[in-house]
């Protein structure tokens, strides 16, 4: 039914006089090619309960074409690809190779990741088909080679002053390469951006969002219906509210407020966010009763900025996540997440994070450097290691450089150092990333 609906919309648009105008050919002549070339190297050394080193190198990216608009209507496609560069002798394995740059089974693959129609009116935009989404609880999570991609219909409207209204229906997802870092689906993947059935959406396949979340139990749901309001009518203040009704699985409400103001020579920002989730319909996820709240205080002066954040997640007994936040569709909006440690969504967990960034551009180099430290006080009611309380920590840095003599090239070095990711498990990880955008 969903495929039929998208096909009928496409046929209707193509057969209307909007597309059959005399300048339809010019829409292709004036269209634009865009893309990104990406090369990614990752090296992780485990210590503690596991002692091992693994590393991988991949290259790929995306290449797309979008027509010029004809009476507001345009169309686009984009291909994505990840390709392993063999740096080890013998077959690839989780002992020697990091799986997060590839498909399931360390596969190199290419896919048609985006294929859509877009209509832009005076105040309204409609986009239908395969596309990249970045919303609080369903997003691309573009942290490795390829992002999460979705099949959806998205409508946005700015007709009300200072207000953006968004409505969407999301039916299917293709899981990006980052999902494959979770070699076994379970509580960790479910609360870190990837569901119990995420493997059905790997290697370029698009799978029902219910199946991504719950596996066979959630297959053939009616998808996720999303509504949002974003308001910017008060100077310095942004308010947003999102509701995700995932049919027969859960309803998730996301709220965020940000207020920026001056304090002498300082620029200040106070932010808050909250997530509430509950079961709906046939309750395919059984009981869901989850709450998360967080606050962040940020400041900047000149080229230096910093922030501190705190979050807490509730707990209960008997639900799928025991009160932790379920995030199977790549949306990780938390103020307190680490680069790899996403334990802030575990039940019975309090998290603190501090971070600082310095921009060296005024000193003659287009370099931005960030350092951070995060601590997760995990209670015994968590579902990952249920019955065991511990404190996980993560520190790290992120340095980006844009060479002046090579326009559109971004070079990036990232590192993270978790301790007690699980009790007794530590590692150090380094990433070298080159992105060339065109």
SVG drawing of the C-alpha trace seen along z (x, -y; Angstrom):
<svg xmlns="http://www.w3.org/2000/svg" viewBox="-5 -44 53 59">
<polyline fill="none" stroke="black" stroke-width="0.4" points="0.0,0.0 2.8,-2.4 4.7,-1.7 1.4,-2.1 0.7,-5.5 4.2,-6.9 3.8,-5.6 0.4,-7.2 1.7,-10.5 4.6,-10.3 2.4,-9.5 0.0,-12.3 2.8,-14.8 4.4,-13.6 1.1,-13.6 0.1,-17.1 0.8,-20.2 3.2,-21.3 5.8,-18.9 4.6,-18.8 5.4,-22.5 7.4,-23.6 10.5,-24.2 10.6,-20.7 13.8,-20.0 15.4,-23.1 14.8,-21.7 17.4,-19.1 19.7,-21.4 19.7,-23.8 19.9,-21.0 22.7,-20.7 25.1,-17.9 26.3,-17.6 28.0,-15.1 30.7,-14.3 33.9,-12.2 34.7,-10.6 37.7,-8.6 37.5,-7.3 40.1,-5.5 39.3,-4.2 41.5,-2.6 40.2,-1.2 42.3,0.5 40.4,2.3 41.7,2.8 40.3,4.5 37.8,7.4 38.8,7.4 42.3,6.7 42.5,6.2 43.2,3.7 41.1,3.3 41.2,0.8 39.6,0.2 39.9,-2.0 37.1,-2.8 36.4,-5.3 33.1,-6.3 30.6,-9.0 27.6,-10.2 26.7,-11.6 23.4,-13.2 21.5,-15.3 18.5,-17.6 16.6,-19.3 15.8,-22.9 12.2,-23.7 9.4,-23.8 6.5,-25.8 7.9,-24.9 8.4,-21.2 11.8,-19.5 13.1,-15.9 16.3,-14.5 18.3,-11.3 21.5,-10.5 23.6,-7.4 25.7,-6.3 28.7,-4.0 31.2,-2.6 34.1,-0.5 36.7,1.3 40.4,0.8 42.1,4.0 44.7,3.2 44.8,6.7 45.8,10.1 43.0,12.7 39.2,12.4 37.7,9.4 36.7,10.1 35.6,8.2 38.9,8.9 40.9,7.1 38.4,4.9 36.0,2.2 32.5,3.0 31.1,-0.5 32.5,-1.6 30.7,1.2 27.5,3.1 26.5,6.2 29.2,8.9 31.8,6.2 30.1,5.8 31.1,2.9 28.0,1.7 26.3,-1.0 22.7,-2.1 20.1,-4.5 19.7,-6.3 17.6,-9.3 14.9,-9.5 12.3,-12.2 10.0,-14.8 10.0,-18.3 7.5,-21.0 8.3,-24.5 5.5,-27.1 5.4,-30.5 5.2,-29.2 5.0,-25.4 7.5,-22.7 6.5,-19.1 9.1,-16.4 8.1,-12.8 10.3,-9.7 13.6,-8.5 15.5,-11.2 17.8,-12.2 16.1,-13.2 17.5,-15.0 14.9,-15.3 15.3,-14.8 14.1,-11.2 14.6,-10.0 17.9,-11.1 20.8,-10.4 23.4,-9.8 26.1,-10.4 29.0,-9.4 30.7,-6.9 30.7,-6.2 27.0,-6.3 24.0,-7.8 20.6,-6.5 18.1,-7.2 14.3,-7.1 11.3,-6.8 8.9,-9.5 6.5,-12.3 7.4,-15.6 5.5,-18.9 6.7,-22.1 4.9,-25.5 6.1,-28.9 2.8,-30.8 2.4,-31.7 4.7,-34.5 7.9,-33.3 6.5,-29.7 7.4,-26.6 4.9,-23.7 6.1,-20.3 4.1,-17.2 5.6,-13.9 4.9,-10.2 7.9,-7.9 7.5,-4.3 10.9,-2.7 14.5,-3.2 17.9,-2.1 20.4,-1.8 23.7,-3.5 27.1,-1.9 27.3,-3.0 24.6,-0.5 27.0,2.4 29.2,1.5 26.5,3.3 27.3,6.8 24.4,8.1 21.0,6.4 19.9,5.8 19.3,3.2 22.5,1.3 21.6,0.9 17.9,0.1 18.9,-2.8 21.8,-4.0 20.1,-4.7 19.5,-1.3 16.7,1.2 16.3,4.9 15.8,5.5 18.2,3.0 20.0,5.6 16.9,5.9 17.8,2.4 21.5,2.8 23.5,3.1 21.3,0.6 18.0,2.3 15.0,0.2 12.9,1.9 9.7,1.0 10.4,-1.3 8.6,1.1 10.8,4.0 13.9,1.8 12.7,1.1 11.5,4.6 12.4,7.1 9.7,9.4 7.4,8.3 7.2,4.8 7.1,5.7 4.3,4.2 3.3,1.4 1.7,-1.8 5.0,-3.6 5.5,-6.8 3.4,-9.9 5.2,-13.0 4.1,-16.6 6.2,-19.5 6.0,-23.2 9.0,-25.5 8.5,-29.0 11.0,-31.9 8.8,-34.9 10.6,-36.2 14.1,-37.7 16.7,-35.1 14.2,-32.3 13.5,-29.2 10.9,-26.7 10.2,-23.4 7.8,-20.5 7.8,-17.2 5.4,-14.3 6.2,-10.9 3.3,-8.4 4.8,-5.1 1.7,-3.1 1.1,-0.1 4.5,-0.7 4.9,-4.0 4.2,-7.7 7.2,-9.9 7.1,-13.6 10.3,-15.7 10.4,-19.3 13.3,-21.7 13.8,-25.4 16.9,-27.6 17.3,-31.1 20.3,-33.2 21.2,-36.5 24.1,-38.8 25.9,-39.1 28.5,-41.8 31.0,-40.7 29.7,-37.1 27.2,-35.5 25.0,-33.1 22.6,-30.3 20.3,-28.4 18.7,-25.2 16.4,-22.5 15.0,-19.3 12.6,-16.5 11.5,-13.2 8.5,-11.2 7.5,-7.9 4.5,-5.6 3.1,-2.5 0.2,-2.8 -2.2,-0.7 -1.4,3.0 1.5,2.4 4.0,4.4 6.8,3.1 4.7,4.1 4.9,1.5 6.8,-1.7 7.0,-4.3 10.1,-6.5 11.2,-10.0 14.3,-12.0 15.1,-15.6 18.2,-17.7 19.6,-21.2 22.5,-23.0 24.3,-26.2 26.6,-27.6 28.8,-30.7 31.1,-32.2 33.5,-35.1 35.4,-35.8 36.6,-32.5 36.1,-30.5 32.9,-28.7 32.0,-26.2 29.0,-24.5 28.0,-22.2 25.0,-19.9 23.1,-17.5 20.5,-14.9 18.5,-12.3 16.5,-9.3 13.8,-7.6 13.1,-4.0 10.3,-1.5 9.8,2.2 8.7,4.5 8.9,2.3 11.0,3.0 13.7,0.6 12.8,0.5 12.2,-3.3 15.1,-4.1 14.6,-6.0 14.1,-3.9 15.8,-5.4 15.8,-2.8 15.8,-5.4 19.1,-7.2 17.7,-10.3 20.2,-11.1 19.5,-14.7 20.8,-14.4 22.9,-17.3 24.9,-14.8 25.9,-12.1 29.5,-11.2 31.1,-10.6 30.4,-6.8 28.9,-6.4 25.2,-7.0 24.4,-5.7 22.4,-8.8 19.3,-7.1 19.7,-4.1 17.1,-3.8 18.1,-5.1 21.0,-7.2 22.3,-10.7 24.8,-12.2 27.0,-15.3 29.0,-16.7 31.4,-19.6 32.9,-20.7 34.9,-23.6 35.6,-24.7 38.2,-27.2 38.1,-28.6 41.6,-29.5 40.3,-31.3 41.3,-34.8 44.8,-33.5 45.1,-32.7 44.2,-29.0 40.7,-27.6 40.9,-25.2 38.2,-24.4 39.1,-22.3 36.8,-20.8 37.5,-18.8 34.9,-17.2 34.3,-15.0 31.2,-13.0 30.3,-11.0 27.4,-8.5 26.2,-7.5 24.3,-4.3 21.9,-2.8 21.1,0.8 17.8,0.6 19.4,0.1 18.5,2.6 22.0,3.0 23.5,4.6 20.4,5.0 21.0,5.3 24.5,3.7 25.3,0.1 28.5,-1.6 30.0,-4.8 31.0,-5.0 33.1,-7.9 34.3,-9.3 36.7,-12.0 37.8,-13.0 38.5,-15.7 37.5,-16.7 39.7,-18.9 38.5,-20.1 40.7,-21.8 39.6,-23.5 42.7,-24.0 42.7,-27.5 44.2,-26.2 41.7,-23.4 38.2,-24.8 35.4,-22.5 37.9,-20.0 37.4,-19.3 40.0,-17.2 39.0,-15.9 40.7,-14.1 38.4,-12.7 39.3,-10.7 37.4,-9.2 38.6,-7.4 35.8,-5.6 36.4,-3.9 34.0,-1.3 31.8,-1.5 30.7,1.8 32.1,2.6 35.8,3.3 35.8,2.4 37.9,-0.5 39.2,-1.6 40.9,-4.4 39.7,-5.2 41.0,-7.5 39.3,-8.6 40.8,-10.3 38.2,-11.7 38.6,-13.5 35.4,-15.0 35.4,-16.8 32.1,-18.4 31.1,-19.6"/>
</svg>
